[in-house]
Amino acid sequence: MTQIDARQDYQANGRPGVGAQLAEQMSEQAGKRDRSKNVRSLGRLLPYLARHKGHAALSALFLLFSTVASLALTATARGAIDRGFDNGGAQLNFWFTLLAANAVVLGLMTALRYYFVTKTGERMIADLRQGLFGRILSLDPVFFAHIRTGEVLSRLTTDIQLVDTLLTTSISYALRNFLTLIGATILLFFVSPKLTGLVLLIVPVLIVPLFIFGRQVRKLTVRSQDRFAGAVGFAGESVDAIETVQAFGREKNATSRFAGAVEEAFAASLLRMRARAVMTALIITVMFGGVSLVLWLGAQDVVAGSMTPGSLLQFVLLSVFAAGAVGALGESWGDVQKAAGAMERIDELMRAEPTIAAPAQPSVLPTPARGEVSMSGVDFAYPGRPDLPALKGFSLTVRPGETVALVGPSGAGKSTVFRLLLRFYDPQSGIVTVDGVDVRKADPVEVRSRYAWVSQEAPLFSGSALENIRFGREDATLEEAREAAAEAQALGFIEALPQGFDTPLGERAKSLSGGQRQRLAIARALVRDAPILLLDEATSALDAENERLVQAALDQAMEERTTLVIAHRLATVLRADRIVVIDNGQVVEEGTHAELTAKGGLYARLARLQFQAD
């Protein structure tokens, strides 16, 4: 949504509308991202860590043990040099045995550290993925009208992968090196306070580029991920509409646009890599140059006799450990910045609040269900289009067991009625009820459980025919699925598939024809056994013979349920108990086919033009 749309939404209603609120929310998140100077967004991971504090504690314990074992190698190496050669090397075997035992303990502790850190990190990432996907599914159509699916998938995959790398690899690496740096620094003071003081003079010179360039890396990471998400979003749209792309010969154009998006993402990544390379070069140059100077001074002390060769060896090893730890921390800091940038994008989705949600104390719908729906004085305009209301003062009551056909020209508001009944949106004014309960006071999940919806597009899912039918009701038995398929005239082609009900249908069931997909969608609705049927011209994709068979099945199903049907064909209209004619978001006529035809109004004109083929 543009700022202009959001402003118009506000002006039209005198208060921020759904679209304006969404635009303001996303704008605020973007502003926070621009202003963020640290890794505070990673704090969002703490609740996930708290869920697995036992494994986290073991990770910390073995991390500490492995660091101690690593630093202990310097002490045993010093003992082997200073004492192992005494008395003709009498204690040499003892010290090298001790050194080997130290190495075994180090290997064991490192393996346990790796296992528990990786396990904890992977468990946290699994929880994060589940939580993010659950949040995505809780958001309403308003949100997805203003963000591309590829952008959402990018945050669910690429961004989470960056956080995964941090939790399973980089964080363990960074903590180990941090503890190594602290421990090595303490031991260095015991070995040679003078030389250690000189080493510490180098630290401020290292920290400055670490934070300056690290901050730049974080910003560039966010920019790179945004550009990549844009490329993924465009690719998803092109692949999803591959037949349209090929039919219009737009392959080269799509390839060119995708290449442009990829190049933009690469250019942003290149800037990030350059900043990180400069940061790494500065750190390593200053670090090893300074350490070399300090070691030269230590060699002078050995020559002067104020330091033993073993002490110098230990100091060298500890200096290498400390220097390596600082360099590794510089590398890890880059990973932390990348993960922080990714987590900011993930956090935007995690903090997005659905505009359609259950109240704190939802009203319970009556049981058993009556199947009555009502809309009274409903005014509704889609977010971003406040000046084009879809419904104006719309009122309609459908009694239990009644079949009502909604008829009207394109854009009259017929499908909007279904969307409000299903509570994909809330009206700006007026009341929508199901079985006498205001849907805004009820849980949306419970409201939608009263409906079985067959849309004109009939979207299906990858998987088998049985899985698609069970999407209507998860606990449906195979026999119930067969009965629903038979009622929808889908049993014949399903059983003709290579593996029958278990045959994989491919992505969105594209291996089936349009009519077969429609019949499968009808079977999915029938197996749901809901008291209210919403049919958006459910037989539109069928040929005449299958339409007749499916219509007969629907007629039987409609006898036991309340039914609203968006009708484009005369055969459907004639079966309705009542016809409601909608024009420009309002009910303009109501009655039976004979009554409305006799009036000579809008319905009569539509009947002549739209239904003449029937």
C-alpha positions in Angstrom: 0.0 0.0 0.0 1.3 3.4 -0.9 1.3 6.3 1.5 -1.3 8.0 -0.6 -3.6 5.0 -0.3 -3.1 5.0 3.5 -3.8 8.7 3.7 -7.0 8.3 1.6 -8.1 5.4 3.8 -7.7 7.7 6.8 -9.5 10.6 5.2 -12.4 8.5 4.0 -13.1 7.0 7.4 -11.9 9.7 9.7 -9.7 7.2 11.4 -6.8 4.9 10.4 -8.4 2.0 8.4 -7.0 -1.5 8.1 -4.9 -0.6 5.2 -3.5 2.5 6.8 -2.7 0.7 10.0 -0.8 -2.0 8.0 1.1 0.6 6.0 2.0 2.5 9.2 3.1 -0.7 10.9 5.4 -1.7 8.0 6.7 1.8 7.7 7.5 1.9 11.4 9.3 -1.5 11.2 11.3 -0.2 8.2 12.2 2.9 10.2 13.3 0.8 13.1 15.5 -1.3 10.8 17.2 1.9 9.5 17.7 3.3 12.9 19.0 0.1 14.5 22.7 0.2 15.3 23.2 -3.0 17.3 22.2 -6.7 17.5 19.2 -6.1 19.7 17.0 -8.0 17.3 18.8 -11.2 18.3 17.2 -10.9 21.7 14.1 -12.2 20.1 15.8 -15.6 20.2 16.0 -15.7 24.1 12.5 -17.2 24.6 13.4 -20.0 22.2 16.7 -20.5 24.2 14.7 -20.6 27.5 12.6 -23.5 26.2 15.8 -25.7 26.1 17.8 -24.3 29.0 18.9 -27.9 30.0 20.7 -28.5 26.7 21.9 -24.9 26.7 23.5 -25.4 30.2 25.2 -28.6 29.0 26.5 -26.6 26.0 27.9 -23.9 28.2 29.5 -26.5 30.5 31.3 -28.4 27.8 32.2 -25.1 26.1 34.0 -24.2 29.4 35.7 -27.6 29.7 36.9 -27.6 26.2 38.4 -24.0 26.6 40.1 -25.0 29.8 41.5 -28.2 28.2 42.7 -26.1 25.2 44.5 -23.6 27.5 45.9 -26.4 29.6 47.9 -27.5 26.6 50.1 -24.5 27.0 50.9 -25.4 30.6 51.8 -29.0 29.8 53.9 -27.9 26.8 55.8 -25.5 29.1 56.4 -28.3 31.6 57.6 -30.6 28.9 60.2 -28.0 27.8 61.3 -26.8 31.2 61.3 -30.1 33.2 61.1 -32.9 30.6 64.8 -32.6 29.8 66.0 -32.6 33.5 68.2 -35.6 34.5 68.8 -36.6 31.0 65.1 -36.6 30.0 63.9 -38.8 32.9 60.5 -37.0 33.0 60.1 -36.6 29.3 57.7 -39.6 28.9 55.6 -38.4 31.8 55.1 -34.9 30.4 54.3 -36.1 26.9 51.9 -38.7 28.3 50.2 -35.9 30.2 50.2 -33.8 27.0 48.5 -36.7 25.1 45.9 -37.2 27.8 45.2 -33.5 27.7 44.7 -33.7 23.9 42.2 -36.7 24.4 40.2 -34.7 27.0 40.2 -31.7 24.7 38.9 -33.8 21.8 36.2 -35.4 23.9 35.1 -32.0 25.4 35.1 -30.4 21.9 32.9 -33.2 20.5 30.4 -32.9 23.3 30.4 -29.1 23.0 29.8 -29.4 19.3 26.9 -31.9 19.7 25.0 -30.0 22.4 25.5 -26.5 20.9 24.4 -27.8 17.4 21.5 -29.7 18.9 20.3 -26.7 20.9 20.7 -24.4 17.9 18.9 -26.7 15.5 16.1 -27.1 18.0 15.7 -23.3 18.4 15.7 -22.9 14.6 13.0 -25.6 14.3 10.9 -23.8 16.9 11.5 -20.4 15.1 10.5 -21.9 11.7 7.3 -23.3 13.2 6.5 -20.1 15.1 7.1 -17.9 12.0 5.0 -20.2 9.8 2.2 -20.2 12.3 2.4 -16.4 12.5 2.3 -16.2 8.7 -0.9 -18.4 8.5 -2.5 -16.2 11.2 -2.2 -13.0 9.1 -5.3 -12.0 7.1 -5.6 -11.2 3.4 -5.0 -7.5 4.0 -1.4 -8.3 4.9 -0.7 -10.5 1.9 -2.3 -7.9 -0.5 0.7 -5.7 0.1 3.6 -8.1 0.3 4.7 -10.7 -2.3 4.7 -14.3 -1.5 8.4 -14.6 -2.5 9.3 -12.0 0.1 7.6 -14.0 2.8 9.2 -17.2 1.6 12.6 -15.5 1.6 12.3 -14.6 5.3 11.1 -18.1 6.0 14.1 -19.8 4.3 17.1 -17.6 3.5 16.9 -15.3 6.5 16.3 -18.2 8.9 19.2 -20.0 7.4 21.5 -17.1 8.3 20.2 -17.3 11.9 20.7 -21.1 11.7 24.4 -20.6 10.8 24.8 -18.3 13.8 23.2 -20.6 16.3 24.7 -23.9 15.1 28.2 -22.8 14.1 29.1 -19.1 14.6 27.9 -18.7 18.2 29.8 -21.8 19.4 32.9 -20.6 17.5 32.5 -17.1 18.9 31.9 -18.2 22.5 34.8 -20.6 22.5 37.1 -17.9 21.1 35.8 -15.4 23.6 36.5 -17.7 26.5 39.9 -18.6 25.0 40.7 -14.9 24.8 39.8 -14.2 28.4 41.6 -17.3 29.7 44.7 -16.7 27.6 44.9 -13.1 28.7 44.7 -14.1 32.4 47.4 -16.7 31.9 49.6 -14.3 30.0 49.7 -12.0 33.0 51.0 -14.9 35.1 53.6 -15.8 32.6 54.9 -12.2 31.8 53.0 -9.1 33.0 55.4 -6.8 31.1 54.8 -8.5 27.7 51.1 -8.9 28.4 50.7 -5.2 29.0 52.3 -4.5 25.6 49.9 -7.0 24.0 46.9 -5.3 25.5 47.9 -2.0 24.0 47.0 -3.5 20.6 43.4 -4.4 21.7 41.9 -0.9 21.3 43.3 -0.7 17.8 41.6 -3.9 17.0 38.2 -3.1 18.5 37.7 0.2 16.6 37.6 -1.3 13.1 35.7 -4.3 14.4 32.7 -2.2 15.4 32.9 0.4 12.7 33.0 -2.1 9.9 30.7 -4.6 11.7 27.9 -2.0 11.8 28.4 -1.3 8.1 28.3 -5.1 7.4 24.9 -5.3 9.3 23.4 -2.6 7.2 24.6 -4.0 4.0 23.4 -7.5 4.9 19.9 -6.2 5.4 20.1 -4.4 2.0 21.4 -7.5 0.3 18.6 -9.7 1.8 16.0 -7.2 0.7 17.3 -7.2 -2.9 17.5 -11.1 -2.9 14.0 -11.3 -1.5 12.8 -9.1 -4.4 14.5 -11.4 -6.9 12.9 -14.5 -5.3 9.5 -12.8 -5.3 9.7 -12.1 -9.0 10.9 -15.6 -9.7 8.0 -17.1 -7.8 5.5 -15.1 -9.7 7.0 -16.1 -13.0 7.2 -19.8 -12.2 3.7 -19.8 -10.8 2.4 -18.3 -14.1 4.8 -20.2 -16.3 2.1 -21.1 -18.9 1.1 -17.4 -19.2 4.8 -16.3 -19.5 5.4 -18.9 -22.3 2.0 -18.2 -24.0 2.9 -14.5 -24.4 6.5 -15.2 -25.3 7.8 -13.3 -22.4 10.6 -15.7 -21.4 13.4 -13.3 -22.4 11.7 -10.4 -20.6 11.2 -12.4 -17.4 14.8 -13.7 -17.6 16.1 -10.1 -18.1 14.1 -8.8 -15.1 15.2 -11.6 -12.9 18.8 -11.1 -14.0 18.5 -7.4 -13.1 17.1 -8.3 -9.6 19.9 -10.8 -9.1 22.5 -8.3 -10.1 21.1 -5.8 -7.7 21.3 -8.4 -4.9 24.9 -9.3 -6.0 25.9 -5.6 -6.0 24.6 -5.2 -2.4 26.4 -8.4 -1.4 29.6 -7.2 -3.0 29.6 -4.0 -0.9 29.1 -6.1 2.2 31.9 -8.5 1.2 34.3 -5.5 0.6 33.5 -4.0 4.0 34.1 -7.3 5.7 37.3 -8.0 3.8 38.7 -4.6 4.8 37.7 -5.2 8.4 39.4 -8.6 8.4 42.6 -7.3 6.8 42.9 -4.5 9.3 42.4 -6.8 12.3 44.9 -9.5 11.1 47.5 -6.9 10.1 47.4 -5.1 13.4 47.1 -8.2 15.5 49.9 -10.3 14.1 52.2 -7.3 13.6 51.8 -6.3 17.2 52.2 -9.9 18.5 55.4 -10.3 16.4 56.9 -7.2 18.1 56.0 -8.4 21.5 57.5 -11.9 20.9 60.7 -10.3 19.7 60.9 -8.5 23.1 60.2 -11.9 24.8 63.1 -13.5 23.0 65.4 -10.8 24.3 64.3 -11.7 27.9 65.2 -15.3 27.3 68.6 -14.3 26.1 69.0 -12.1 29.2 68.0 -15.1 31.4 64.9 -13.4 32.9 62.6 -15.9 31.2 62.8 -19.6 30.7 62.4 -21.2 27.2 59.3 -23.0 28.4 57.7 -19.8 29.6 58.4 -18.2 26.2 56.8 -21.2 24.5 53.8 -20.9 26.7 53.6 -17.2 26.1 53.9 -17.8 22.3 51.2 -20.4 22.4 48.9 -18.2 24.6 49.6 -15.2 22.3 48.7 -17.3 19.3 45.5 -18.5 21.0 44.6 -14.9 22.0 45.5 -13.5 18.6 43.6 -16.3 16.8 40.6 -15.7 19.1 40.5 -12.0 18.3 40.7 -12.7 14.5 38.0 -15.4 14.8 35.8 -13.0 16.8 36.2 -10.5 14.0 34.9 -13.1 11.5 32.2 -14.2 13.9 31.1 -10.7 14.4 30.4 -10.5 10.7 28.2 -13.5 11.0 26.5 -12.0 14.0 25.8 -8.8 12.1 24.4 -10.9 9.1 22.1 -12.8 11.5 21.0 -9.6 13.2 20.0 -8.1 9.9 18.1 -11.3 9.0 16.5 -11.5 12.4 15.2 -7.9 11.9 13.4 -9.0 8.8 12.0 -12.1 10.5 11.0 -10.0 13.5 8.9 -7.8 11.2 6.7 -10.8 10.4 6.7 -12.1 14.0 5.5 -8.8 15.2 2.8 -8.3 12.5 -0.6 -8.6 14.1 -3.6 -9.9 12.2 -6.4 -7.4 11.9 -8.9 -10.4 12.1 -8.4 -12.1 15.5 -10.5 -13.7 18.2 -11.5 -11.4 21.1 -10.2 -12.1 24.6 -13.4 -13.8 25.5 -15.0 -15.0 22.3 -18.7 -15.8 22.1 -19.5 -19.4 21.5 -21.6 -20.3 18.5 -24.8 -22.3 19.3 -24.7 -26.1 19.1 -26.1 -27.8 17.1 -25.6 -25.4 14.2 -28.7 -23.9 12.7 -27.1 -22.6 9.5 -28.4 -19.1 9.5 -26.4 -16.2 8.2 -27.3 -12.5 8.2 -25.8 -9.2 7.1 -27.4 -6.0 8.3 -26.5 -2.4 7.0 -23.1 -3.5 5.9 -20.7 -0.9 4.5 -17.4 -2.2 3.3 -14.5 -0.9 1.1 -11.3 -2.9 0.5 -8.1 -1.5 2.1 -6.5 1.0 -0.2 -9.8 1.7 -2.1 -11.9 3.7 0.4 -13.4 5.7 -2.4 -14.7 2.6 -4.2 -17.0 0.8 -1.6 -17.8 -2.8 -2.5 -20.9 -2.9 -0.4 -23.2 0.0 0.7 -25.9 -0.5 3.3 -26.1 -4.2 2.3 -28.6 -6.4 4.1 -29.3 -10.1 3.6 -30.7 -12.9 5.7 -30.5 -16.5 4.7 -32.7 -18.9 6.7 -31.6 -22.4 7.8 -31.8 -24.8 4.9 -32.6 -22.1 2.3 -30.8 -21.8 -1.0 -30.1 -18.2 -2.1 -28.6 -17.3 -5.4 -26.6 -14.1 -5.7 -26.8 -12.6 -9.2 -25.4 -9.3 -10.6 -22.9 -7.8 -13.0 -19.2 -8.2 -12.5 -17.9 -6.1 -9.6 -21.3 -5.8 -8.0 -20.0 -7.2 -4.7 -21.1 -10.9 -4.8 -17.7 -12.4 -3.9 -17.3 -9.7 -1.2 -20.3 -11.1 0.5 -18.5 -14.5 0.8 -15.3 -12.9 2.1 -17.2 -11.0 4.8 -19.1 -14.2 5.8 -15.9 -16.1 6.1 -14.5 -13.1 8.0 -11.5 -12.5 5.8 -12.4 -8.9 6.3 -14.5 -6.9 8.8 -17.0 -4.3 7.5 -16.5 -0.6 8.3 -20.1 -0.5 9.6 -22.9 -3.0 10.0 -23.2 -6.4 11.5 -22.5 -9.9 10.1 -23.9 -12.8 12.1 -23.8 -16.6 12.0 -26.5 -18.4 13.9 -27.3 -15.1 15.6 -23.8 -14.4 16.8 -21.8 -11.3 15.6 -18.8 -12.8 13.9 -16.5 -10.1 15.4 -17.3 -11.4 18.8 -16.6 -15.0 17.9 -13.4 -16.9 17.1 -12.7 -16.7 13.3 -11.7 -20.4 13.3 -15.1 -21.4 14.8 -17.0 -19.1 12.4 -15.2 -20.7 9.4 -15.9 -24.2 10.6 -19.6 -23.5 9.8 -18.8 -23.1 6.1 -17.8 -25.3 3.2 -16.5 -23.1 0.5 -16.0 -23.9 -3.2 -14.3 -21.1 -5.1 -14.3 -20.6 -8.8 -10.5 -21.1 -9.0 -10.6 -24.3 -6.9 -7.0 -24.2 -5.5 -5.6 -27.6 -4.6 -2.4 -28.7 -3.1 0.5 -31.0 -3.9 0.0 -34.5 -2.5 -2.5 -37.2 -3.3 -6.2 -37.0 -4.1 -7.0 -38.4 -0.6 -4.9 -35.7 1.1 -6.7 -33.0 -0.9 -10.1 -34.4 0.1 -9.0 -34.7 3.7 -8.0 -31.1 3.6 -11.7 -30.4 4.1 -11.8 -32.6 7.2 -8.6 -34.1 8.5 -10.2 -37.1 10.3 -12.2 -38.2 7.3 -11.9 -41.9 6.7 -11.1 -43.4 3.3 -14.7 -44.5 3.0 -16.0 -41.0 3.7 -13.5 -39.6 1.2 -14.8 -42.1 -1.4 -18.4 -41.2 -0.7 -17.6 -37.5 -1.1 -15.7 -38.2 -4.3 -18.6 -40.2 -5.6 -21.1 -37.4 -4.8 -18.8 -34.9 -6.7 -18.5 -37.3 -9.7 -14.8 -37.5 -9.0 -14.6 -41.2 -8.0 -14.2 -42.4 -11.6 -11.1 -40.4 -12.6 -9.5 -40.8 -9.2 -9.7 -44.6 -9.3 -8.3 -44.5 -12.9 -5.1 -42.8 -11.6 -2.1 -45.2 -11.3 -2.3 -45.4 -7.5 -5.9 -44.4 -7.1 -6.5 -42.2 -4.1 -2.8 -42.3 -3.2 -1.5 -41.0 -6.6 0.6 -37.8 -6.2 -1.1 -35.0 -8.2 1.9 -32.6 -8.4 2.1 -29.0 -7.4 -1.4 -27.5 -7.1 -2.7 -30.7 -8.7 -1.8 -29.4 -12.2 -1.7 -33.0 -13.5 -5.5 -32.9 -13.5 -7.8 -31.1 -15.9 -9.7 -28.0 -14.8 -12.9 -30.0 -14.5 -11.2 -32.7 -12.5 -9.7 -30.2 -10.1 -13.1 -28.6 -9.7 -14.8 -31.9 -8.9 -12.0 -32.7 -6.4 -12.6 -29.3 -4.7 -16.3 -30.0 -4.5 -15.5 -33.4 -2.9 -13.3 -31.5 -0.4 -16.2 -29.3 0.5 -18.7 -32.1 0.8 -16.5 -34.2 3.1 -16.3 -31.2 5.5 -20.0 -31.7 6.3 -20.5 -28.1 7.3 -24.0 -26.7 7.8 -23.5 -23.8 5.3 -22.4 -24.2 1.7 -20.7 -21.2 -0.2 -20.6 -22.0 -3.9 -18.8 -19.5 -6.2 -20.2 -21.0 -9.4 -18.7 -24.4 -8.4 -19.6 -26.0 -11.8 -18.1 -23.3 -14.0 -15.2 -25.4 -15.1 -17.2 -28.5 -16.0 -18.5 -29.7 -19.4 -22.3 -30.1 -19.8 -22.4 -33.8 -18.9 -20.3 -33.5 -15.8 -22.1 -30.3 -14.8 -25.4 -32.1 -14.9 -24.0 -35.0 -12.7 -22.2 -32.7 -10.2 -25.3 -30.4 -10.0 -27.4 -33.4 -9.1 -24.9 -34.2 -6.3 -24.9 -30.6 -5.1 -28.7 -30.5 -5.2 -28.7 -33.4 -2.8 -26.1 -31.7 -0.5 -28.0 -28.4 -0.7 -31.2 -30.0 0.6 -29.6 -30.6 4.0 -27.7 -27.3 4.2 -28.0 -23.6 4.0 -26.6 -22.6 0.6 -25.4 -19.3 -0.9 -24.4 -19.6 -4.5 -22.9 -17.0 -6.8 -24.7 -17.8 -10.1 -23.7 -17.2 -13.6 -25.9 -19.8 -15.2 -29.6 -20.1 -15.5 -29.7 -23.7 -14.4 -28.2 -22.7 -11.1 -30.6 -19.8 -10.6 -33.7 -21.9 -11.3 -32.8 -24.3 -8.4 -32.6 -21.4 -5.8 -35.4 -20.8 -3.3 -34.7 -17.1 -3.6 -32.7 -14.9 -6.0 -30.9 -11.7 -4.7 -29.8 -9.3 -7.4 -26.8 -7.1 -6.4 -25.7 -4.0 -8.2 -23.1 -1.5 -7.1 -22.9 -3.1 -3.7 -26.6 -3.0 -2.9 -29.6 -5.4 -3.1 -31.7 -4.0 -5.9 -34.1 -6.9 -6.5 -35.2 -10.0 -4.7 -37.6 -12.9 -5.6 -37.9 -16.0 -7.7 -36.9 -16.3 -11.3 -40.5 -15.9 -12.6 -41.1 -12.9 -10.3 -37.9 -11.1 -11.3 -38.3 -11.8 -15.0 -41.8 -10.4 -14.9 -40.6 -7.1 -13.3 -38.4 -6.4 -16.4 -35.6 -4.9 -14.2 -31.9 -5.7 -14.0 -32.4 -9.4 -13.5 -34.5 -9.6 -16.6 -31.8 -7.9 -18.6 -29.1 -10.1 -17.2 -31.3 -13.2 -17.9 -31.5 -12.2 -21.5 -27.8 -11.4 -22.0 -26.0 -13.6 -19.5 -28.3 -16.7 -19.5 -29.3 -16.8 -23.1 -26.8 -19.6 -23.8 -28.5 -21.8 -21.3 
